[in-house]
Amino acid sequence: MRLRAIPTLLRIGLAEAVAYRAEFLIWLLSTNMPLVMLALWSAAAADGPIGRYDTQALTAYFLTGLVVRLLTGAWVIWALDAEIKAGTLSYRLLRPVPPLLAYACENLAAVPLRLLLSLPVTAVLLFTSSDGHLSGEPLRWLLFPLAVAGAWAITFLAMSLVGALAFYVESAGSIFELWMGLFGVFSGYLVPLDLYPPWMEALSRWLPFRYMLAFPVELVTGLLPAERIAKELLVQWLFVGGLLLLVSLAWRRGLRHFSAVGG
Amino acid sequence: MARYLQLLGVQFRASAASAMQYRAAFLVEGVLSLFWAGWSLVPVLVLFGHRPVLQGWSFEEALVVMGWFVLMKGILEGAVNPSLQAVVEHIRKGTLDFVLLKPADAQFLVSTARFEPWRVVDLSASLAILAVAFHRLGRWPEPLHVLAALLMLLCATWTLYSLWILVVSAAFHVVKVDNLAHLFASIFDAARWPVTVFRGFWRVLFTLVIPLGLMTTYPAQALLGRLTAGTAAAALTGSILFGAFARVMWLSSLKRYTSASS
């Protein structure tokens, strides 16, 4: 029953993304941070490489980062926050599909469109980084979709977890901004992680943020040593599993707390 | 004029009264914005840890820009964002009618509708960053430079406000504008870096198209005594023209407004 609904949900999600394409495009344009950081770090690397990064390595790093970020975007937190506050979540609860599954489908359905829009970036990336700044090993590229899927899952589940806080508190949105602040620093989004002091880089390996961005990026740019790949992939999916558990607990408890106001 | 000042006073008192009701929120917001001010220093620290001088900017000088950025962010989130977010809501629901009916200029009314007085915390964070920067530089800004910086601050605030009016004018055409606000915030984030660090496309974009340079780099340069008279004059004329342009766009967009429901 639930599984049969998934294709329909995906179709609806895609139709919505296409219908609101102007908004969708604006939303994507606001993922401009990697480009700004690229411009900035390139200026810094103009007179000699920084750590392992010369200008071309930086280009490869931040453009891959942009592609990963575009592919792994989710917006479930805003939907949850608004629907729980307004009480319209009750409509979703009436349906025979668990709300989180429906949200996941809505978010996933936009991935083809995101893929399409990230093609120009990918083209530029391949054109500028043909000289060995992207890994040539097929194994890394085979694992890349898995790493991106894991990154998306962590993003989505973390959003759902913080979103479930909206059952209890008013300011789930600002808690999520806190999460985004940590993400910016510990995911390699603003600064490649190995440019940090060693203790900070070590700390980042214990936090989920690295596995949302830096891991897939370092995987295909070849910055990640081969012997670490299996380990990091495992850690990534352990985070996915742990978050899944937490989300289902939080969601079940939260729903008991939920009384549709207005609606 | 006096009537408008009086109106401003009334609007501000109303905001202050509503802010006083959420004192717990103040504590949370205050702690958060102090945290953010510190946190946003991380990339600056790392970058200057690897390069002592970046395109002619030392760490201390970049810190001055950062201080202005925190201040402008405070102004944006405390005085500009809340009001204009409310307009967008009015446009969507068609309740802008009630504002238009009032016997005062609509742009003035919507722009002063809401303030968040608690954002004053950002001001103190900004002053702290500036103090650290100048302490490390080993000198204090001269009175004349402070005056120039304050003039630039006026230009910057005016430009920021005009930019937002443009975004709101767009809301008359594309109703779903929360995304535009998000886009605006994401671009504004780049203002934490001195604009002259960027080159080529980004330099042009951030200087002329979206005048981020005017908002943080020029005031910082003024404070450091590095702003040339020519740049200052250009900034002044630029911001006045920008404001006029925003006013024209607002008026022409207002003509298109057809009360949605109500």
HADDOCK unambig.tbl for C-alpha pairs under 7 A between the chains (distance, minus, plus):
assign (segid A and resid 23 and name CA) (segid B and resid 179 and name CA) 6.47 0.50 0.50
assign (segid A and resid 26 and name CA) (segid B and resid 179 and name CA) 6.39 0.50 0.50
assign (segid A and resid 26 and name CA) (segid B and resid 180 and name CA) 6.72 0.50 0.50
assign (segid A and resid 26 and name CA) (segid B and resid 183 and name CA) 6.74 0.50 0.50
assign (segid A and resid 27 and name CA) (segid B and resid 179 and name CA) 5.97 0.50 0.50
assign (segid A and resid 27 and name CA) (segid B and resid 183 and name CA) 6.86 0.50 0.50
assign (segid A and resid 29 and name CA) (segid B and resid 183 and name CA) 6.89 0.50 0.50
assign (segid A and resid 30 and name CA) (segid B and resid 182 and name CA) 6.81 0.50 0.50
assign (segid A and resid 30 and name CA) (segid B and resid 183 and name CA) 4.51 0.50 0.50
assign (segid A and resid 30 and name CA) (segid B and resid 186 and name CA) 5.73 0.50 0.50
assign (segid A and resid 36 and name CA) (segid B and resid 190 and name CA) 6.95 0.50 0.50
assign (segid A and resid 39 and name CA) (segid B and resid 198 and name CA) 6.35 0.50 0.50
assign (segid A and resid 40 and name CA) (segid B and resid 197 and name CA) 6.93 0.50 0.50
assign (segid A and resid 40 and name CA) (segid B and resid 198 and name CA) 6.29 0.50 0.50
assign (segid A and resid 43 and name CA) (segid B and resid 197 and name CA) 6.72 0.50 0.50
assign (segid A and resid 43 and name CA) (segid B and resid 198 and name CA) 6.83 0.50 0.50
assign (segid A and resid 44 and name CA) (segid B and resid 51 and name CA) 6.94 0.50 0.50
assign (segid A and resid 44 and name CA) (segid B and resid 54 and name CA) 6.04 0.50 0.50
assign (segid A and resid 50 and name CA) (segid B and resid 50 and name CA) 6.81 0.50 0.50
assign (segid A and resid 190 and name CA) (segid B and resid 43 and name CA) 6.91 0.50 0.50
assign (segid A and resid 191 and name CA) (segid B and resid 43 and name CA) 6.58 0.50 0.50
assign (segid A and resid 196 and name CA) (segid B and resid 46 and name CA) 6.51 0.50 0.50
